Amino acid sequence: MDAVGLIGVVVGEMFGGSQGIGFMVAYGGQTFSTDTLFVGVIIIAAARIALTWLAERLERRFSQWRPER
């Protein structure tokens, strides 16, 4: 579920921002600057992986008291 928020932020930056990762990806696409575009995509992917890992760790930590199903 954390990916939905990240995608929303990036898309918002692509269409309405003047700075940020989404803006960098959109700018790289418009100017055919593939290195800028790929760096933005890699940053987004790394953030997604890190947020998923963090959410799973927090879920495991705080749901230890729950009985197994």
PyMOL Python script that loads the backbone (N, CA, C, O; Angstrom):
from pymol import cmd

cmd.read_pdbstr("""\
ATOM      1  N   MET A   1       0.820  -1.202   0.000  1.00  0.00           N
ATOM      2  CA  MET A   1       0.000   0.000   0.000  1.00  0.00           C
ATOM      3  C   MET A   1       0.859   1.259   0.000  1.00  0.00           C
ATOM      4  O   MET A   1       0.411   2.314  -0.449  1.00  0.00           O
ATOM      5  N   ASP A   2       2.074   1.158   0.494  1.00  0.00           N
ATOM      6  CA  ASP A   2       2.940   2.324   0.538  1.00  0.00           C
ATOM      7  C   ASP A   2       3.328   2.798  -0.857  1.00  0.00           C
ATOM      8  O   ASP A   2       3.714   3.954  -1.030  1.00  0.00           O
ATOM      9  N   ALA A   3       3.231   1.925  -1.847  1.00  0.00           N
ATOM     10  CA  ALA A   3       3.582   2.310  -3.209  1.00  0.00           C
ATOM     11  C   ALA A   3       2.594   3.309  -3.793  1.00  0.00           C
ATOM     12  O   ALA A   3       2.964   4.137  -4.625  1.00  0.00           O
ATOM     13  N   VAL A   4       1.356   3.235  -3.365  1.00  0.00           N
ATOM     14  CA  VAL A   4       0.333   4.142  -3.889  1.00  0.00           C
ATOM     15  C   VAL A   4       0.680   5.589  -3.546  1.00  0.00           C
ATOM     16  O   VAL A   4       0.556   6.474  -4.393  1.00  0.00           O
ATOM     17  N   GLY A   5       1.108   5.828  -2.333  1.00  0.00           N
ATOM     18  CA  GLY A   5       1.488   7.183  -1.930  1.00  0.00           C
ATOM     19  C   GLY A   5       2.705   7.685  -2.686  1.00  0.00           C
ATOM     20  O   GLY A   5       2.746   8.839  -3.113  1.00  0.00           O
ATOM     21  N   LEU A   6       3.695   6.820  -2.850  1.00  0.00           N
ATOM     22  CA  LEU A   6       4.907   7.193  -3.579  1.00  0.00           C
ATOM     23  C   LEU A   6       4.584   7.510  -5.039  1.00  0.00           C
ATOM     24  O   LEU A   6       5.085   8.490  -5.592  1.00  0.00           O
ATOM     25  N   ILE A   7       3.759   6.689  -5.650  1.00  0.00           N
ATOM     26  CA  ILE A   7       3.366   6.922  -7.044  1.00  0.00           C
ATOM     27  C   ILE A   7       2.604   8.241  -7.160  1.00  0.00           C
ATOM     28  O   ILE A   7       2.817   9.000  -8.105  1.00  0.00           O
ATOM     29  N   GLY A   8       1.725   8.514  -6.209  1.00  0.00           N
ATOM     30  CA  GLY A   8       0.962   9.765  -6.228  1.00  0.00           C
ATOM     31  C   GLY A   8       1.856  10.990  -6.146  1.00  0.00           C
ATOM     32  O   GLY A   8       1.631  11.978  -6.844  1.00  0.00           O
ATOM     33  N   VAL A   9       2.867  10.926  -5.295  1.00  0.00           N
ATOM     34  CA  VAL A   9       3.795  12.055  -5.160  1.00  0.00           C
ATOM     35  C   VAL A   9       4.580  12.267  -6.442  1.00  0.00           C
ATOM     36  O   VAL A   9       4.727  13.398  -6.903  1.00  0.00           O
ATOM     37  N   VAL A  10       5.084  11.184  -7.019  1.00  0.00           N
ATOM     38  CA  VAL A  10       5.893  11.289  -8.240  1.00  0.00           C
ATOM     39  C   VAL A  10       5.052  11.813  -9.399  1.00  0.00           C
ATOM     40  O   VAL A  10       5.500  12.688 -10.140  1.00  0.00           O
ATOM     41  N   VAL A  11       3.856  11.298  -9.563  1.00  0.00           N
ATOM     42  CA  VAL A  11       2.985  11.762 -10.656  1.00  0.00           C
ATOM     43  C   VAL A  11       2.619  13.227 -10.452  1.00  0.00           C
ATOM     44  O   VAL A  11       2.580  13.995 -11.413  1.00  0.00           O
ATOM     45  N   GLY A  12       2.353  13.618  -9.215  1.00  0.00           N
ATOM     46  CA  GLY A  12       2.069  15.029  -8.933  1.00  0.00           C
ATOM     47  C   GLY A  12       3.232  15.935  -9.293  1.00  0.00           C
ATOM     48  O   GLY A  12       3.040  17.027  -9.828  1.00  0.00           O
ATOM     49  N   GLU A  13       4.443  15.472  -8.995  1.00  0.00           N
ATOM     50  CA  GLU A  13       5.625  16.258  -9.361  1.00  0.00           C
ATOM     51  C   GLU A  13       5.812  16.306 -10.872  1.00  0.00           C
ATOM     52  O   GLU A  13       6.260  17.320 -11.408  1.00  0.00           O
ATOM     53  N   MET A  14       5.476  15.225 -11.558  1.00  0.00           N
ATOM     54  CA  MET A  14       5.633  15.197 -13.016  1.00  0.00           C
ATOM     55  C   MET A  14       4.743  16.249 -13.682  1.00  0.00           C
ATOM     56  O   MET A  14       5.163  16.927 -14.620  1.00  0.00           O
ATOM     57  N   PHE A  15       3.524  16.375 -13.191  1.00  0.00           N
ATOM     58  CA  PHE A  15       2.579  17.265 -13.855  1.00  0.00           C
ATOM     59  C   PHE A  15       2.557  18.680 -13.295  1.00  0.00           C
ATOM     60  O   PHE A  15       2.266  19.622 -14.031  1.00  0.00           O
ATOM     61  N   GLY A  16       2.854  18.851 -12.025  1.00  0.00           N
ATOM     62  CA  GLY A  16       2.696  20.177 -11.455  1.00  0.00           C
ATOM     63  C   GLY A  16       3.903  20.722 -10.734  1.00  0.00           C
ATOM     64  O   GLY A  16       3.859  21.840 -10.221  1.00  0.00           O
ATOM     65  N   GLY A  17       4.970  19.971 -10.680  1.00  0.00           N
ATOM     66  CA  GLY A  17       6.109  20.413  -9.890  1.00  0.00           C
ATOM     67  C   GLY A  17       7.179  21.101 -10.716  1.00  0.00           C
ATOM     68  O   GLY A  17       7.237  20.962 -11.938  1.00  0.00           O
ATOM     69  N   SER A  18       8.012  21.837 -10.026  1.00  0.00           N
ATOM     70  CA  SER A  18       9.159  22.464 -10.678  1.00  0.00           C
ATOM     71  C   SER A  18      10.462  21.945 -10.084  1.00  0.00           C
ATOM     72  O   SER A  18      11.547  22.420 -10.420  1.00  0.00           O
ATOM     73  N   GLN A  19      10.335  20.961  -9.193  1.00  0.00           N
ATOM     74  CA  GLN A  19      11.503  20.282  -8.642  1.00  0.00           C
ATOM     75  C   GLN A  19      11.046  18.948  -8.068  1.00  0.00           C
ATOM     76  O   GLN A  19       9.852  18.737  -7.856  1.00  0.00           O
ATOM     77  N   GLY A  20      11.978  18.061  -7.819  1.00  0.00           N
ATOM     78  CA  GLY A  20      11.657  16.754  -7.269  1.00  0.00           C
ATOM     79  C   GLY A  20      11.984  15.649  -8.262  1.00  0.00           C
ATOM     80  O   GLY A  20      12.376  15.910  -9.399  1.00  0.00           O
ATOM     81  N   ILE A  21      11.817  14.411  -7.812  1.00  0.00           N
ATOM     82  CA  ILE A  21      12.158  13.257  -8.635  1.00  0.00           C
ATOM     83  C   ILE A  21      11.227  13.153  -9.846  1.00  0.00           C
ATOM     84  O   ILE A  21      11.685  12.892 -10.958  1.00  0.00           O
ATOM     85  N   GLY A  22       9.943  13.353  -9.639  1.00  0.00           N
ATOM     86  CA  GLY A  22       9.001  13.284 -10.760  1.00  0.00           C
ATOM     87  C   GLY A  22       9.308  14.321 -11.825  1.00  0.00           C
ATOM     88  O   GLY A  22       9.252  14.039 -13.022  1.00  0.00           O
ATOM     89  N   PHE A  23       9.630  15.516 -11.378  1.00  0.00           N
ATOM     90  CA  PHE A  23      10.003  16.569 -12.326  1.00  0.00           C
ATOM     91  C   PHE A  23      11.271  16.187 -13.082  1.00  0.00           C
ATOM     92  O   PHE A  23      11.378  16.425 -14.285  1.00  0.00           O
ATOM     93  N   MET A  24      12.241  15.588 -12.365  1.00  0.00           N
ATOM     94  CA  MET A  24      13.492  15.185 -13.002  1.00  0.00           C
ATOM     95  C   MET A  24      13.245  14.128 -14.073  1.00  0.00           C
ATOM     96  O   MET A  24      13.839  14.185 -15.150  1.00  0.00           O
ATOM     97  N   VAL A  25      12.369  13.160 -13.783  1.00  0.00           N
ATOM     98  CA  VAL A  25      12.049  12.125 -14.766  1.00  0.00           C
ATOM     99  C   VAL A  25      11.344  12.739 -15.975  1.00  0.00           C
ATOM    100  O   VAL A  25      11.679  12.421 -17.116  1.00  0.00           O
ATOM    101  N   ALA A  26      10.372  13.613 -15.731  1.00  0.00           N
ATOM    102  CA  ALA A  26       9.651  14.249 -16.836  1.00  0.00           C
ATOM    103  C   ALA A  26      10.584  15.121 -17.667  1.00  0.00           C
ATOM    104  O   ALA A  26      10.507  15.117 -18.896  1.00  0.00           O
ATOM    105  N   TYR A  27      11.455  15.859 -17.010  1.00  0.00           N
ATOM    106  CA  TYR A  27      12.406  16.716 -17.720  1.00  0.00           C
ATOM    107  C   TYR A  27      13.379  15.879 -18.551  1.00  0.00           C
ATOM    108  O   TYR A  27      13.688  16.221 -19.692  1.00  0.00           O
ATOM    109  N   GLY A  28      13.853  14.790 -17.973  1.00  0.00           N
ATOM    110  CA  GLY A  28      14.748  13.897 -18.709  1.00  0.00           C
ATOM    111  C   GLY A  28      14.075  13.297 -19.934  1.00  0.00           C
ATOM    112  O   GLY A  28      14.712  13.123 -20.973  1.00  0.00           O
ATOM    113  N   GLY A  29      12.796  12.982 -19.817  1.00  0.00           N
ATOM    114  CA  GLY A  29      12.057  12.445 -20.966  1.00  0.00           C
ATOM    115  C   GLY A  29      11.824  13.481 -22.049  1.00  0.00           C
ATOM    116  O   GLY A  29      11.896  13.168 -23.237  1.00  0.00           O
ATOM    117  N   GLN A  30      11.546  14.703 -21.649  1.00  0.00           N
ATOM    118  CA  GLN A  30      11.272  15.764 -22.621  1.00  0.00           C
ATOM    119  C   GLN A  30      12.531  16.212 -23.363  1.00  0.00           C
ATOM    120  O   GLN A  30      12.465  16.604 -24.528  1.00  0.00           O
ATOM    121  N   THR A  31      13.663  16.152 -22.691  1.00  0.00           N
ATOM    122  CA  THR A  31      14.912  16.630 -23.302  1.00  0.00           C
ATOM    123  C   THR A  31      15.777  15.493 -23.837  1.00  0.00           C
ATOM    124  O   THR A  31      16.925  15.710 -24.225  1.00  0.00           O
ATOM    125  N   PHE A  32      15.222  14.275 -23.857  1.00  0.00           N
ATOM    126  CA  PHE A  32      15.938  13.088 -24.340  1.00  0.00           C
ATOM    127  C   PHE A  32      17.235  12.859 -23.570  1.00  0.00           C
ATOM    128  O   PHE A  32      18.214  12.361 -24.126  1.00  0.00           O
ATOM    129  N   SER A  33      17.236  13.216 -22.317  1.00  0.00           N
ATOM    130  CA  SER A  33      18.386  13.004 -21.445  1.00  0.00           C
ATOM    131  C   SER A  33      18.164  11.682 -20.703  1.00  0.00           C
ATOM    132  O   SER A  33      17.639  11.659 -19.589  1.00  0.00           O
ATOM    133  N   THR A  34      18.571  10.592 -21.339  1.00  0.00           N
ATOM    134  CA  THR A  34      18.277   9.271 -20.787  1.00  0.00           C
ATOM    135  C   THR A  34      18.983   9.014 -19.457  1.00  0.00           C
ATOM    136  O   THR A  34      18.456   8.294 -18.608  1.00  0.00           O
ATOM    137  N   ASP A  35      20.162   9.590 -19.270  1.00  0.00           N
ATOM    138  CA  ASP A  35      20.845   9.384 -17.991  1.00  0.00           C
ATOM    139  C   ASP A  35      20.050  10.001 -16.839  1.00  0.00           C
ATOM    140  O   ASP A  35      19.933   9.389 -15.777  1.00  0.00           O
ATOM    141  N   THR A  36      19.509  11.194 -17.032  1.00  0.00           N
ATOM    142  CA  THR A  36      18.689  11.840 -16.007  1.00  0.00           C
ATOM    143  C   THR A  36      17.422  11.031 -15.752  1.00  0.00           C
ATOM    144  O   THR A  36      17.021  10.834 -14.605  1.00  0.00           O
ATOM    145  N   LEU A  37      16.804  10.569 -16.818  1.00  0.00           N
ATOM    146  CA  LEU A  37      15.589   9.784 -16.705  1.00  0.00           C
ATOM    147  C   LEU A  37      15.843   8.501 -15.925  1.00  0.00           C
ATOM    148  O   LEU A  37      15.076   8.172 -15.020  1.00  0.00           O
ATOM    149  N   PHE A  38      16.896   7.777 -16.255  1.00  0.00           N
ATOM    150  CA  PHE A  38      17.178   6.513 -15.588  1.00  0.00           C
ATOM    151  C   PHE A  38      17.597   6.697 -14.134  1.00  0.00           C
ATOM    152  O   PHE A  38      17.267   5.866 -13.287  1.00  0.00           O
ATOM    153  N   VAL A  39      18.314   7.767 -13.834  1.00  0.00           N
ATOM    154  CA  VAL A  39      18.661   8.037 -12.437  1.00  0.00           C
ATOM    155  C   VAL A  39      17.386   8.266 -11.625  1.00  0.00           C
ATOM    156  O   VAL A  39      17.267   7.769 -10.505  1.00  0.00           O
ATOM    157  N   GLY A  40      16.450   9.003 -12.173  1.00  0.00           N
ATOM    158  CA  GLY A  40      15.176   9.216 -11.482  1.00  0.00           C
ATOM    159  C   GLY A  40      14.412   7.922 -11.266  1.00  0.00           C
ATOM    160  O   GLY A  40      13.864   7.691 -10.188  1.00  0.00           O
ATOM    161  N   VAL A  41      14.375   7.088 -12.278  1.00  0.00           N
ATOM    162  CA  VAL A  41      13.673   5.811 -12.166  1.00  0.00           C
ATOM    163  C   VAL A  41      14.347   4.918 -11.119  1.00  0.00           C
ATOM    164  O   VAL A  41      13.666   4.252 -10.340  1.00  0.00           O
ATOM    165  N   ILE A  42      15.666   4.907 -11.102  1.00  0.00           N
ATOM    166  CA  ILE A  42      16.391   4.096 -10.122  1.00  0.00           C
ATOM    167  C   ILE A  42      16.151   4.620  -8.698  1.00  0.00           C
ATOM    168  O   ILE A  42      16.001   3.832  -7.765  1.00  0.00           O
ATOM    169  N   ILE A  43      16.116   5.937  -8.534  1.00  0.00           N
ATOM    170  CA  ILE A  43      15.833   6.505  -7.215  1.00  0.00           C
ATOM    171  C   ILE A  43      14.425   6.134  -6.755  1.00  0.00           C
ATOM    172  O   ILE A  43      14.220   5.791  -5.590  1.00  0.00           O
ATOM    173  N   ILE A  44      13.462   6.201  -7.661  1.00  0.00           N
ATOM    174  CA  ILE A  44      12.084   5.828  -7.323  1.00  0.00           C
ATOM    175  C   ILE A  44      12.013   4.352  -6.944  1.00  0.00           C
ATOM    176  O   ILE A  44      11.360   3.992  -5.964  1.00  0.00           O
ATOM    177  N   ALA A  45      12.678   3.503  -7.712  1.00  0.00           N
ATOM    178  CA  ALA A  45      12.669   2.063  -7.414  1.00  0.00           C
ATOM    179  C   ALA A  45      13.333   1.780  -6.064  1.00  0.00           C
ATOM    180  O   ALA A  45      12.834   0.967  -5.286  1.00  0.00           O
ATOM    181  N   ALA A  46      14.450   2.445  -5.787  1.00  0.00           N
ATOM    182  CA  ALA A  46      15.138   2.235  -4.514  1.00  0.00           C
ATOM    183  C   ALA A  46      14.270   2.708  -3.342  1.00  0.00           C
ATOM    184  O   ALA A  46      14.223   2.058  -2.298  1.00  0.00           O
ATOM    185  N   ALA A  47      13.598   3.821  -3.517  1.00  0.00           N
ATOM    186  CA  ALA A  47      12.708   4.324  -2.464  1.00  0.00           C
ATOM    187  C   ALA A  47      11.561   3.350  -2.230  1.00  0.00           C
ATOM    188  O   ALA A  47      11.169   3.113  -1.087  1.00  0.00           O
ATOM    189  N   ARG A  48      11.027   2.791  -3.294  1.00  0.00           N
ATOM    190  CA  ARG A  48       9.937   1.812  -3.189  1.00  0.00           C
ATOM    191  C   ARG A  48      10.402   0.570  -2.437  1.00  0.00           C
ATOM    192  O   ARG A  48       9.686   0.070  -1.569  1.00  0.00           O
ATOM    193  N   ILE A  49      11.584   0.071  -2.757  1.00  0.00           N
ATOM    194  CA  ILE A  49      12.121  -1.110  -2.080  1.00  0.00           C
ATOM    195  C   ILE A  49      12.355  -0.813  -0.598  1.00  0.00           C
ATOM    196  O   ILE A  49      12.010  -1.621   0.264  1.00  0.00           O
ATOM    197  N   ALA A  50      12.939   0.345  -0.308  1.00  0.00           N
ATOM    198  CA  ALA A  50      13.216   0.715   1.084  1.00  0.00           C
ATOM    199  C   ALA A  50      11.929   0.892   1.882  1.00  0.00           C
ATOM    200  O   ALA A  50      11.853   0.447   3.028  1.00  0.00           O
ATOM    201  N   LEU A  51      10.925   1.528   1.303  1.00  0.00           N
ATOM    202  CA  LEU A  51       9.661   1.729   2.015  1.00  0.00           C
ATOM    203  C   LEU A  51       8.939   0.408   2.254  1.00  0.00           C
ATOM    204  O   LEU A  51       8.344   0.217   3.314  1.00  0.00           O
ATOM    205  N   THR A  52       8.981  -0.494   1.298  1.00  0.00           N
ATOM    206  CA  THR A  52       8.358  -1.801   1.476  1.00  0.00           C
ATOM    207  C   THR A  52       9.065  -2.578   2.582  1.00  0.00           C
ATOM    208  O   THR A  52       8.418  -3.184   3.437  1.00  0.00           O
ATOM    209  N   TRP A  53      10.388  -2.557   2.561  1.00  0.00           N
ATOM    210  CA  TRP A  53      11.160  -3.246   3.599  1.00  0.00           C
ATOM    211  C   TRP A  53      10.828  -2.681   4.981  1.00  0.00           C
ATOM    212  O   TRP A  53      10.608  -3.434   5.930  1.00  0.00           O
ATOM    213  N   LEU A  54      10.793  -1.356   5.085  1.00  0.00           N
ATOM    214  CA  LEU A  54      10.491  -0.711   6.358  1.00  0.00           C
ATOM    215  C   LEU A  54       9.084  -1.050   6.836  1.00  0.00           C
ATOM    216  O   LEU A  54       8.886  -1.325   8.019  1.00  0.00           O
ATOM    217  N   ALA A  55       8.117  -1.034   5.945  1.00  0.00           N
ATOM    218  CA  ALA A  55       6.740  -1.347   6.328  1.00  0.00           C
ATOM    219  C   ALA A  55       6.617  -2.793   6.796  1.00  0.00           C
ATOM    220  O   ALA A  55       5.896  -3.069   7.755  1.00  0.00           O
ATOM    221  N   GLU A  56       7.305  -3.713   6.139  1.00  0.00           N
ATOM    222  CA  GLU A  56       7.271  -5.112   6.561  1.00  0.00           C
ATOM    223  C   GLU A  56       7.918  -5.289   7.934  1.00  0.00           C
ATOM    224  O   GLU A  56       7.403  -6.030   8.772  1.00  0.00           O
ATOM    225  N   ARG A  57       9.040  -4.615   8.166  1.00  0.00           N
ATOM    226  CA  ARG A  57       9.706  -4.712   9.463  1.00  0.00           C
ATOM    227  C   ARG A  57       8.817  -4.147  10.576  1.00  0.00           C
ATOM    228  O   ARG A  57       8.701  -4.744  11.647  1.00  0.00           O
ATOM    229  N   LEU A  58       8.201  -3.009  10.320  1.00  0.00           N
ATOM    230  CA  LEU A  58       7.309  -2.424  11.319  1.00  0.00           C
ATOM    231  C   LEU A  58       6.106  -3.318  11.583  1.00  0.00           C
ATOM    232  O   LEU A  58       5.683  -3.465  12.729  1.00  0.00           O
ATOM    233  N   GLU A  59       5.558  -3.909  10.545  1.00  0.00           N
ATOM    234  CA  GLU A  59       4.421  -4.799  10.714  1.00  0.00           C
ATOM    235  C   GLU A  59       4.805  -6.014  11.559  1.00  0.00           C
ATOM    236  O   GLU A  59       4.062  -6.403  12.460  1.00  0.00           O
ATOM    237  N   ARG A  60       5.956  -6.611  11.273  1.00  0.00           N
ATOM    238  CA  ARG A  60       6.413  -7.746  12.071  1.00  0.00           C
ATOM    239  C   ARG A  60       6.656  -7.339  13.528  1.00  0.00           C
ATOM    240  O   ARG A  60       6.335  -8.089  14.449  1.00  0.00           O
ATOM    241  N   ARG A  61       7.211  -6.177  13.721  1.00  0.00           N
ATOM    242  CA  ARG A  61       7.537  -5.710  15.071  1.00  0.00           C
ATOM    243  C   ARG A  61       6.287  -5.470  15.906  1.00  0.00           C
ATOM    244  O   ARG A  61       6.222  -5.880  17.065  1.00  0.00           O
ATOM    245  N   PHE A  62       5.297  -4.810  15.322  1.00  0.00           N
ATOM    246  CA  PHE A  62       4.124  -4.423  16.090  1.00  0.00           C
ATOM    247  C   PHE A  62       3.002  -5.454  16.062  1.00  0.00           C
ATOM    248  O   PHE A  62       2.005  -5.280  16.763  1.00  0.00           O
ATOM    249  N   SER A  63       3.130  -6.506  15.288  1.00  0.00           N
ATOM    250  CA  SER A  63       2.079  -7.522  15.280  1.00  0.00           C
ATOM    251  C   SER A  63       2.523  -8.805  15.972  1.00  0.00           C
ATOM    252  O   SER A  63       1.913  -9.855  15.771  1.00  0.00           O
ATOM    253  N   GLN A  64       3.565  -8.738  16.775  1.00  0.00           N
ATOM    254  CA  GLN A  64       4.014  -9.916  17.506  1.00  0.00           C
ATOM    255  C   GLN A  64       3.013 -10.352  18.573  1.00  0.00           C
ATOM    256  O   GLN A  64       2.953 -11.532  18.920  1.00  0.00           O
ATOM    257  N   TRP A  65       2.258  -9.450  19.073  1.00  0.00           N
ATOM    258  CA  TRP A  65       1.289  -9.764  20.126  1.00  0.00           C
ATOM    259  C   TRP A  65       0.057 -10.477  19.584  1.00  0.00           C
ATOM    260  O   TRP A  65      -0.687 -11.096  20.345  1.00  0.00           O
ATOM    261  N   ARG A  66      -0.163 -10.395  18.273  1.00  0.00           N
ATOM    262  CA  ARG A  66      -1.347 -11.016  17.671  1.00  0.00           C
ATOM    263  C   ARG A  66      -1.157 -12.522  17.571  1.00  0.00           C
ATOM    264  O   ARG A  66      -0.053 -12.983  17.284  1.00  0.00           O
ATOM    265  N   PRO A  67      -2.207 -13.293  17.801  1.00  0.00           N
ATOM    266  CA  PRO A  67      -2.075 -14.746  17.635  1.00  0.00           C
ATOM    267  C   PRO A  67      -1.948 -15.102  16.157  1.00  0.00           C
ATOM    268  O   PRO A  67      -2.450 -14.387  15.289  1.00  0.00           O
ATOM    269  N   GLU A  68      -1.276 -16.203  15.887  1.00  0.00           N
ATOM    270  CA  GLU A  68      -1.117 -16.667  14.510  1.00  0.00           C
ATOM    271  C   GLU A  68      -2.458 -17.121  13.958  1.00  0.00           C
ATOM    272  O   GLU A  68      -3.295 -17.638  14.698  1.00  0.00           O
ATOM    273  N   ARG A  69      -2.662 -16.932  12.686  1.00  0.00           N
ATOM    274  CA  ARG A  69      -3.935 -17.342  12.054  1.00  0.00           C
ATOM    275  C   ARG A  69      -3.781 -18.669  11.388  1.00  0.00           C
ATOM    276  O   ARG A  69      -4.736 -19.181  10.804  1.00  0.00           O
TER     277      ARG A  69
END
""", "prot")
cmd.dss("prot")
cmd.show_as("cartoon", "prot")
cmd.util.cbc("prot")
cmd.orient("prot")
